[in-house]
């Protein structure tokens, strides 16, 4: 009897904590594509809570591990605050057990944890430390956006969750998806001096631009080939309706000043259906509404962009040097506001605070965007951010731990076992 066995797969395990958004998974998959292209003997698993895993095209040799989110029936009565918190903690413990078993079962060669160094509210802590104990050769890298939230809030959260201890004892590297010229992570988040040698700025991570001509993009969406185009996007869209309605009103105001002005509004998959339907009632020959689209492709075809202040949305507009008006998300977290103000201070964008959002205020900011000298704006972007190849730079950084071990069989080589008949 003969049994054919291929070389064992080397495994990359990624944790992307998306719940209602799209940015973390988009960024993680961009990284995974780069790593798998560079290392054909690797496979990758991406662990996430996101409900949108079926909406992404996975690269070959990559799969999702879906973590459960807590669901409640429509008929359920509102529970007391302490009961609600207990239910949340219960589901966090379920996810923690799944994470632990997945990590120990896969025994990955490298773990890349996105944004939350120990998982959301520490849910991956036990799994990470258990894996380090079981597989001491596994390498651990934390990937951080440059701007995460108010610096004081991040420091307090990291102290509470013992993240600084994890940086010291668990992680081999800390990759920053940004530039110290725009935001100094070590200073902002009080990275200890002993940990700073592990810190590596990879630059901004942007996926590969789809190669479609701007005129064809307009044609695909029923817009004239000529006339300036404003693209407005709101990420996953669950709270983006006010931004898109203000963008529509702003473009309507500006059509006399900018003849032939057009707009595309992208709602995102999580915008409530009734809000999407309301926007659809306002479609005209100069305004189109899309529930989903390749936003990067649309942004590259635009003359000006309106977006919320998410990392991916902002980076894609900057990567193609499109003048950008940012309306940061209004929540208890101020990450998007900090990003908008930082870019505005460098002349790369205009910011409209959500409390001041209206068709009039957005129109005023769009006058700047539509009147920008495209070449001068592009030069300014390039001076401050020379490249957007962060995924490639990150892959180079990871190579110190992913280099093929001595004696590894060439990719595709088959090993043959021969058994004698009894």
C-alpha positions as CSV (number, residue, x, y, z in Angstrom):
1,X,0.0,0.0,0.0
2,X,1.4,3.4,-0.9
3,X,0.3,6.7,0.7
4,X,1.1,10.0,-0.9
5,X,1.6,12.9,1.6
6,X,2.3,16.5,0.7
7,X,4.5,18.7,2.8
8,X,2.6,20.0,5.8
9,X,1.1,23.4,5.4
10,X,2.7,26.2,7.3
11,X,0.0,28.3,8.9
12,X,-0.6,32.0,9.4
13,X,-3.4,32.8,11.9
14,X,-4.9,36.3,11.8
15,X,-7.4,37.9,14.2
16,X,-9.5,40.8,12.8
17,X,-12.0,42.2,15.3
18,X,-14.6,43.6,12.9
19,X,-18.2,43.5,14.0
20,X,-20.2,46.2,12.3
21,X,-17.4,47.6,10.1
22,X,-15.4,46.4,7.1
23,X,-12.0,48.1,7.6
24,X,-10.2,45.5,9.7
25,X,-11.1,42.6,7.4
26,X,-10.3,44.5,4.3
27,X,-6.9,45.4,5.7
28,X,-6.2,41.9,7.0
29,X,-7.1,40.3,3.6
30,X,-4.8,42.8,1.8
31,X,-2.0,41.6,4.1
32,X,-2.9,37.9,3.7
33,X,-2.8,38.2,-0.1
34,X,0.7,39.7,0.0
35,X,2.0,37.0,2.5
36,X,0.5,34.1,0.6
37,X,1.9,35.3,-2.7
38,X,5.3,35.5,-1.2
39,X,5.1,32.2,0.7
40,X,3.5,29.5,-1.4
41,X,3.9,26.9,1.4
42,X,1.7,28.9,3.7
43,X,-2.1,28.8,4.4
44,X,-4.0,31.5,6.3
45,X,-7.0,31.6,8.6
46,X,-8.7,34.8,9.5
47,X,-10.7,34.8,12.7
48,X,-13.5,37.4,12.9
49,X,-16.9,38.3,14.3
50,X,-18.0,40.0,11.1
51,X,-21.3,38.9,9.6
52,X,-20.0,39.8,6.1
53,X,-17.5,37.1,5.6
54,X,-19.4,35.8,2.5
55,X,-19.1,39.3,0.9
56,X,-15.3,39.1,0.5
57,X,-13.4,37.2,-2.1
58,X,-10.8,35.2,-0.3
59,X,-7.4,34.5,-1.8
60,X,-6.5,30.9,-2.5
61,X,-5.2,29.0,0.6
62,X,-7.2,31.3,2.9
63,X,-10.4,30.7,5.0
64,X,-12.5,32.4,7.7
65,X,-13.2,31.2,11.2
66,X,-16.4,32.9,12.2
67,X,-16.8,33.9,15.8
68,X,-20.4,34.1,17.0
69,X,-22.1,37.4,17.9
70,X,-24.8,37.5,20.5
71,X,-28.3,37.4,18.8
72,X,-31.6,38.4,20.4
73,X,-35.1,37.6,19.1
74,X,-37.2,40.5,18.1
75,X,-39.8,39.5,20.7
76,X,-37.3,39.7,23.6
77,X,-38.0,42.1,26.4
78,X,-35.3,44.6,27.4
79,X,-33.3,43.2,30.3
80,X,-31.7,44.9,33.2
81,X,-28.3,46.5,32.6
82,X,-26.5,43.9,34.8
83,X,-28.2,41.0,32.9
84,X,-27.2,42.5,29.6
85,X,-23.6,42.8,30.7
86,X,-23.6,39.2,32.0
87,X,-24.9,38.0,28.6
88,X,-22.2,40.0,26.8
89,X,-19.5,38.5,29.1
90,X,-20.9,35.0,28.5
91,X,-20.6,35.4,24.7
92,X,-17.1,36.8,25.1
93,X,-16.1,33.7,27.0
94,X,-17.6,31.5,24.3
95,X,-15.5,33.4,21.7
96,X,-12.5,33.1,24.0
97,X,-12.8,29.3,24.1
98,X,-13.2,29.1,20.3
99,X,-10.1,31.3,19.8
100,X,-8.1,29.1,22.2
101,X,-9.1,25.8,20.6
102,X,-8.5,27.3,17.1
103,X,-5.0,28.6,18.0
104,X,-4.0,25.3,19.7
105,X,-5.4,23.1,17.0
106,X,-3.9,25.0,14.1
107,X,-0.5,25.5,15.9
108,X,0.3,28.4,13.5
109,X,3.9,29.4,12.7
110,X,2.9,33.1,13.1
111,X,-0.1,34.9,14.6
112,X,-1.0,38.4,13.5
113,X,-3.4,40.2,15.8
114,X,-5.1,43.3,14.3
115,X,-5.8,46.4,16.4
116,X,-6.7,44.8,19.7
117,X,-3.5,43.3,21.1
118,X,-5.3,40.8,23.2
119,X,-8.5,40.6,21.2
120,X,-11.7,42.6,21.9
121,X,-12.0,43.2,25.6
122,X,-9.2,40.7,26.1
123,X,-11.1,37.7,24.6
124,X,-8.0,36.3,22.9
125,X,-5.6,36.6,25.9
126,X,-6.0,33.0,27.2
127,X,-5.6,31.6,23.7
128,X,-2.5,33.6,22.8
129,X,-0.7,32.7,26.0
130,X,-1.8,29.0,25.8
131,X,-0.4,28.9,22.3
132,X,2.9,30.4,23.4
133,X,3.2,27.8,26.1
134,X,2.3,24.9,23.8
135,X,4.3,26.1,20.7
136,X,7.3,28.1,21.9
137,X,8.5,28.6,18.3
138,X,5.3,30.4,17.2
139,X,5.9,34.1,16.6
140,X,3.4,36.8,17.6
141,X,3.0,40.1,15.8
142,X,0.6,42.9,16.7
143,X,-0.6,45.1,13.9
144,X,-1.7,48.6,15.0
145,X,-3.4,51.4,13.1
146,X,-1.5,54.6,13.8
147,X,-4.6,56.4,15.2
148,X,-6.8,54.2,17.4
149,X,-8.6,56.6,19.8
150,X,-7.9,59.3,22.3
151,X,-4.4,58.6,23.5
152,X,-5.3,58.8,27.2
153,X,-8.2,56.3,26.7
154,X,-5.9,53.8,24.9
155,X,-3.3,54.1,27.6
156,X,-5.9,53.4,30.3
157,X,-7.4,50.5,28.4
158,X,-4.0,48.9,27.8
159,X,-3.1,49.3,31.5
160,X,-6.4,47.6,32.5
161,X,-6.0,44.7,30.0
162,X,-2.3,44.4,30.7
163,X,-1.4,45.0,27.1
164,X,2.0,46.6,28.0
165,X,2.9,43.3,29.7
166,X,1.9,41.4,26.5
167,X,4.1,43.7,24.4
168,X,7.0,42.8,26.8
169,X,6.4,39.0,27.2
170,X,4.2,37.8,24.4
171,X,4.8,39.7,21.2
172,X,7.9,39.4,19.0
173,X,7.0,42.4,16.9
174,X,4.6,45.4,16.7
175,X,3.8,46.6,13.2
176,X,2.4,50.1,12.9
177,X,0.2,50.7,9.8
178,X,1.2,54.4,9.4
179,X,4.0,56.9,9.5
180,X,5.6,58.6,12.5
181,X,5.6,61.8,10.4
182,X,1.8,62.0,10.7
183,X,1.3,60.3,14.1
184,X,3.9,59.1,16.6
185,X,2.5,55.9,18.1
186,X,5.3,55.4,20.6
187,X,4.7,58.9,22.1
188,X,0.9,58.9,21.9
189,X,0.4,55.5,23.6
190,X,3.3,55.5,25.9
191,X,5.1,52.5,24.5
192,X,7.8,51.6,27.0
193,X,11.4,52.2,26.1
194,X,12.1,48.5,26.5
195,X,9.4,47.7,23.9
196,X,10.2,50.3,21.3
197,X,12.8,48.2,19.5
198,X,10.0,45.9,18.6
199,X,8.1,48.8,16.9
200,X,8.2,49.0,13.1
201,X,6.4,51.5,10.9
202,X,5.3,49.7,7.8
203,X,3.5,52.7,6.2
204,X,-0.2,52.8,5.1
205,X,-1.8,49.6,3.8
206,X,-4.0,49.9,0.7
207,X,-5.2,47.1,-1.4
208,X,-4.4,46.9,-5.1
209,X,-6.3,49.4,-7.2
210,X,-8.8,47.8,-9.7
211,X,-7.7,48.6,-13.2
212,X,-10.8,50.2,-14.7
213,X,-10.8,53.5,-16.7
214,X,-12.6,56.4,-15.0
215,X,-14.9,56.9,-18.0
216,X,-15.9,53.3,-18.0
217,X,-16.7,53.4,-14.3
218,X,-19.1,56.3,-14.9
219,X,-20.7,54.6,-17.8
220,X,-21.3,51.4,-15.7
221,X,-23.4,53.5,-13.3
222,X,-25.3,55.4,-15.9
223,X,-23.5,58.7,-15.6
224,X,-22.2,60.9,-18.4
225,X,-18.5,60.6,-19.1
226,X,-18.0,64.3,-18.8
227,X,-18.4,66.6,-15.8
228,X,-16.8,66.6,-12.3
229,X,-17.7,63.7,-10.1
230,X,-18.1,63.6,-6.3
231,X,-18.1,60.1,-4.8
232,X,-19.5,59.8,-1.2
233,X,-18.9,56.7,0.8
234,X,-19.7,55.7,4.4
235,X,-18.0,52.4,5.0
236,X,-20.4,49.7,6.2
237,X,-23.1,52.4,6.3
238,X,-24.9,51.6,9.6
239,X,-24.7,55.3,10.7
240,X,-23.9,56.9,7.4
241,X,-27.3,58.2,6.1
242,X,-26.8,61.9,7.3
243,X,-23.5,62.1,5.5
244,X,-24.9,60.8,2.2
245,X,-28.0,63.0,2.5
246,X,-25.8,66.1,3.2
247,X,-23.5,65.1,0.2
248,X,-26.5,64.9,-2.1
249,X,-27.8,68.3,-0.9
250,X,-24.3,69.8,-1.2
251,X,-23.9,68.7,-4.8
252,X,-27.4,70.0,-5.7
253,X,-26.3,73.4,-4.3
254,X,-23.1,73.4,-6.3
255,X,-24.4,72.3,-9.7
256,X,-24.8,75.9,-10.8
257,X,-21.2,76.8,-9.8
258,X,-19.7,73.6,-11.3
259,X,-21.6,72.8,-14.5
260,X,-22.3,69.1,-15.1
261,X,-21.5,68.2,-11.5
262,X,-22.3,64.5,-10.8
263,X,-22.4,62.3,-7.7
264,X,-22.4,58.7,-6.7
265,X,-23.6,57.8,-3.2
266,X,-22.6,54.4,-1.7
267,X,-24.7,53.3,1.2
268,X,-22.8,50.2,2.4
269,X,-24.3,46.9,3.4
270,X,-25.4,47.9,6.9
271,X,-27.4,51.0,6.2
272,X,-31.0,50.4,7.3
273,X,-33.2,49.4,4.4
274,X,-35.6,52.3,4.9
275,X,-32.8,54.8,4.7
276,X,-31.4,53.2,1.6
277,X,-34.9,53.3,0.1
278,X,-35.2,57.0,1.0
279,X,-32.0,57.8,-0.8
280,X,-33.2,55.8,-3.8
281,X,-36.3,58.1,-4.2
282,X,-33.9,61.0,-4.8
283,X,-32.0,59.4,-7.7
284,X,-31.6,61.8,-10.7
285,X,-29.7,61.9,-13.9
286,X,-26.8,63.5,-12.0
287,X,-27.1,61.5,-8.7
288,X,-26.9,57.7,-8.4
289,X,-27.2,55.6,-5.3
290,X,-25.4,52.2,-4.9
291,X,-25.9,49.8,-2.0
292,X,-22.5,48.3,-2.6
293,X,-19.6,48.9,-4.9
294,X,-15.8,48.7,-5.2
295,X,-15.2,52.0,-3.4
296,X,-11.6,52.2,-4.4
297,X,-12.5,52.0,-8.0
298,X,-15.1,54.7,-7.6
299,X,-12.7,56.9,-5.6
300,X,-10.1,56.6,-8.4
301,X,-12.7,57.8,-10.9
302,X,-13.7,60.8,-8.8
303,X,-12.7,64.4,-8.8
304,X,-13.5,64.8,-5.1
305,X,-14.4,62.4,-2.3
306,X,-16.7,62.7,0.7
307,X,-16.2,60.0,3.4
308,X,-16.3,59.2,7.0
309,X,-12.9,59.0,8.7
310,X,-12.2,55.3,8.6
311,X,-8.6,54.2,8.0
312,X,-9.3,52.3,4.7
313,X,-11.6,55.0,3.2
314,X,-9.1,57.8,3.9
315,X,-6.1,55.8,2.8
316,X,-7.7,54.9,-0.5
317,X,-8.5,58.5,-1.3
318,X,-5.0,59.6,-0.4
319,X,-3.4,56.8,-2.4
320,X,-5.0,58.1,-5.6
321,X,-4.5,61.7,-4.4
322,X,-8.2,62.7,-4.5
323,X,-9.1,65.8,-2.6
324,X,-11.0,64.5,0.4
325,X,-13.7,65.9,2.7
326,X,-14.1,64.0,5.9
327,X,-17.1,63.8,8.2
328,X,-15.8,61.8,11.1
329,X,-18.1,59.3,12.9
330,X,-19.8,60.7,16.0
331,X,-19.3,58.1,18.7
332,X,-17.6,57.9,22.1
333,X,-14.4,57.0,20.2
334,X,-12.7,60.0,18.6
335,X,-10.3,58.1,16.3
336,X,-11.9,59.4,13.1
337,X,-12.0,63.0,14.4
338,X,-8.3,62.8,15.2
339,X,-7.5,61.4,11.8
340,X,-9.6,64.1,10.1
341,X,-8.0,66.9,12.1
342,X,-4.5,65.5,11.5
343,X,-4.9,65.4,7.7
344,X,-6.6,68.8,7.6
345,X,-3.7,70.3,9.6
346,X,-1.3,69.0,6.8
347,X,-3.5,70.3,4.0
348,X,-4.5,66.9,2.8
349,X,-8.2,67.1,3.5
350,X,-11.0,69.3,4.9
351,X,-13.0,68.2,8.0
352,X,-16.6,68.9,8.7
353,X,-17.6,68.0,12.3
354,X,-20.8,65.9,12.5
355,X,-22.4,68.4,14.8
356,X,-22.0,71.0,12.0
357,X,-23.0,68.8,9.1
358,X,-25.4,70.2,6.6
359,X,-25.7,70.6,2.8
360,X,-24.3,74.1,3.2
361,X,-21.3,73.2,5.3
362,X,-20.4,70.3,3.1
363,X,-20.8,72.4,0.0
364,X,-18.3,74.9,1.4
365,X,-15.8,72.1,1.9
366,X,-16.5,70.6,-1.5
367,X,-15.7,74.0,-3.2
368,X,-12.1,73.5,-1.9
369,X,-12.0,69.9,-3.0
370,X,-13.4,70.6,-6.5
371,X,-11.2,73.6,-6.9
372,X,-7.9,71.8,-5.9
373,X,-5.0,71.8,-8.3
374,X,-4.8,68.0,-8.8
375,X,-1.1,68.0,-9.5
376,X,-0.2,70.2,-6.6
377,X,-2.4,68.1,-4.3
378,X,-0.7,64.9,-5.5
379,X,2.7,66.4,-4.9
380,X,1.7,67.3,-1.3
381,X,0.4,63.8,-0.6
382,X,3.6,62.3,-2.0
383,X,5.8,64.6,0.1
384,X,4.0,63.5,3.3
385,X,3.3,59.9,2.4
386,X,5.8,58.7,-0.3
387,X,4.1,55.3,-0.8
388,X,1.1,53.2,0.1
389,X,2.8,49.8,-0.1
390,X,2.4,49.0,3.6
391,X,1.3,45.4,2.9
392,X,4.5,44.7,0.9
393,X,6.6,46.4,3.6
394,X,4.8,44.4,6.3
395,X,5.5,41.2,4.4
396,X,9.2,42.1,4.3
397,X,9.1,42.8,8.0
398,X,7.5,39.4,8.7
399,X,10.1,37.6,6.6
400,X,12.5,37.6,9.5
401,X,10.2,35.0,11.1
402,X,8.7,33.4,7.9
403,X,11.9,32.5,6.1
404,X,11.8,28.9,4.9
405,X,13.4,26.7,7.6
406,X,16.5,24.8,6.7
407,X,15.7,21.5,5.0
408,X,12.1,22.4,4.1
409,X,11.0,20.5,1.1
410,X,10.5,22.6,-2.1
411,X,6.9,23.6,-2.7
412,X,4.8,20.9,-4.3
413,X,7.3,18.1,-3.6
414,X,5.6,14.9,-2.6
415,X,6.9,12.6,0.1
416,X,6.2,8.9,-0.4
417,X,5.7,6.3,2.3
418,X,5.8,2.6,1.3
419,X,4.2,0.0,3.6
420,X,4.9,-3.7,3.2
421,X,2.0,-6.2,3.1
422,X,1.7,-8.3,6.2
